[in-house]
């Protein structure tokens, strides 16, 4: 069982990659790769220097990245995880598609990335 005071992440978690793709009349498409680094406290999200994403219109990208950050922070903040958020998240890679990429798709991708990162530090149950 994990302590309710576990600081997340306890160590760097690199290369958490998520492809969120849903084909329907309201498609979703977002692909991200993020690193989680320990921080003093709180939540910080930054795009890596030199991150280039081929997508038009490019002015949508900051909204997509903010949505991914919101999804990560929301998931980590769920009380059921019993963690103290102390993380710096670095967006290393992102891919968007003109048909299906939007803020909700990136928020879901962020949510899924946070879940994957938490799985990497879970203590196995005995």
Backbone torsions as a table, in degrees:
resi	resn	phi	psi	omega
1	UNK	NA	139.7	-178.9
2	UNK	-86.9	150.0	176.8
3	UNK	-74.1	146.7	179.0
4	UNK	-70.8	-8.4	-179.1
5	UNK	-107.5	18.4	176.9
6	UNK	-62.3	124.6	175.3
7	UNK	-85.2	133.1	-178.5
8	UNK	-114.0	130.8	-2.2
9	UNK	-88.4	150.5	179.2
10	UNK	-74.5	-16.8	179.3
11	UNK	-156.8	164.3	-179.7
12	UNK	-61.7	139.5	176.5
13	UNK	-122.3	110.9	-172.9
14	UNK	-104.0	149.8	169.8
15	UNK	67.0	41.2	176.4
16	UNK	-82.8	109.2	-174.7
17	UNK	-113.6	135.7	-179.4
18	UNK	-135.2	133.9	169.4
19	UNK	-115.5	113.1	176.9
20	UNK	-106.9	114.2	-177.1
21	UNK	-140.0	126.0	178.5
22	UNK	-133.5	122.3	178.9
23	UNK	-97.9	117.4	177.2
24	UNK	-166.2	-170.1	177.2
25	UNK	-69.3	-15.7	173.3
26	UNK	-125.3	78.0	-172.2
27	UNK	-69.0	156.3	174.9
28	UNK	-125.1	139.1	171.1
29	UNK	-150.5	123.0	173.5
30	UNK	-157.6	134.1	174.6
31	UNK	-130.2	128.6	179.6
32	UNK	-138.5	154.7	168.8
33	UNK	-132.8	127.6	-177.1
34	UNK	-131.6	154.2	171.6
35	UNK	-112.6	141.3	175.9
36	UNK	-109.8	123.4	-179.7
37	UNK	-120.8	141.9	176.2
38	UNK	-60.7	144.4	177.7
39	UNK	-134.4	169.0	179.7
40	UNK	-58.7	-49.8	174.2
41	UNK	-171.7	167.8	177.0
42	UNK	77.9	-163.3	-174.8
43	UNK	-131.7	127.4	176.2
44	UNK	-131.1	136.3	178.8
45	UNK	-126.8	126.6	179.1
46	UNK	-136.7	150.9	171.6
47	UNK	-88.9	139.1	180.0
48	UNK	-62.1	146.4	174.5
49	UNK	-57.3	134.5	177.2
50	UNK	81.5	5.6	178.4
51	UNK	-62.4	123.3	179.5
52	UNK	-122.7	130.1	179.3
53	UNK	-127.7	124.0	177.8
54	UNK	-84.2	105.4	-179.7
55	UNK	-160.3	139.2	176.0
56	UNK	-124.4	131.9	4.1
57	UNK	-83.8	133.4	-176.3
58	UNK	-60.3	-25.5	-179.4
59	UNK	-68.0	-12.1	174.9
60	UNK	-76.6	-24.9	-173.5
61	UNK	-57.4	-44.5	178.6
62	UNK	-58.6	-34.9	176.8
63	UNK	-67.6	-40.4	178.0
64	UNK	-62.9	-44.3	-179.2
65	UNK	-65.7	-39.6	177.6
66	UNK	-64.1	-36.5	178.2
67	UNK	-67.3	-40.3	176.3
68	UNK	-61.4	-43.4	177.7
69	UNK	-60.8	-43.0	179.6
70	UNK	-62.5	-40.5	178.4
71	UNK	-64.0	-42.2	178.6
72	UNK	-63.1	-50.2	-177.6
73	UNK	-63.3	-40.8	179.4
74	UNK	-61.4	-46.0	-178.3
75	UNK	-65.7	-45.0	-180.0
76	UNK	-64.3	-28.5	-177.9
77	UNK	-80.2	-4.4	179.2
78	UNK	-64.4	130.7	-176.5
79	UNK	-58.4	-30.9	-177.7
80	UNK	-61.4	-19.9	180.0
81	UNK	-80.7	-22.2	177.4
82	UNK	58.6	42.6	-179.8
83	UNK	-122.8	160.6	170.7
84	UNK	-103.7	122.1	-178.3
85	UNK	-76.2	119.6	176.2
86	UNK	-143.9	72.8	-171.5
87	UNK	-138.5	147.1	170.0
88	UNK	-115.1	119.1	-179.0
89	UNK	-104.1	128.4	179.8
90	UNK	-113.1	119.4	176.3
91	UNK	-78.6	113.4	-176.7
92	UNK	-96.7	-28.3	-175.6
93	UNK	-152.0	144.0	173.9
94	UNK	-149.5	146.1	175.7
95	UNK	-137.0	135.2	179.5
96	UNK	-129.6	158.8	-179.5
97	UNK	-130.0	141.2	-178.6
98	UNK	-63.7	-21.8	178.2
99	UNK	-112.5	93.3	175.8
100	UNK	122.8	-14.9	178.2
101	UNK	-88.7	130.8	178.6
102	UNK	-162.7	176.9	-175.2
103	UNK	-60.2	-42.4	-179.0
104	UNK	-62.6	-40.9	178.9
105	UNK	-60.1	-41.5	179.9
106	UNK	-73.2	-32.9	176.1
107	UNK	-64.4	-43.5	177.6
108	UNK	-62.5	-42.3	178.0
109	UNK	-60.3	-41.0	177.1
110	UNK	-63.3	-43.2	178.3
111	UNK	-58.5	-45.8	-179.5
112	UNK	-66.8	-38.2	178.8
113	UNK	-63.6	-41.4	178.1
114	UNK	-63.0	-40.2	177.9
115	UNK	-62.2	-42.9	178.0
116	UNK	-62.7	-42.5	-179.7
117	UNK	-63.7	-42.9	178.1
118	UNK	-62.5	-37.5	178.8
119	UNK	-61.4	-30.4	-179.1
120	UNK	-70.6	-18.7	-178.7
121	UNK	-112.8	2.0	-179.4
122	UNK	-64.9	138.8	175.9
123	UNK	-84.6	126.7	-179.3
124	UNK	-60.9	141.8	177.5
125	UNK	-78.2	143.2	-178.9
126	UNK	-107.4	NA	NA
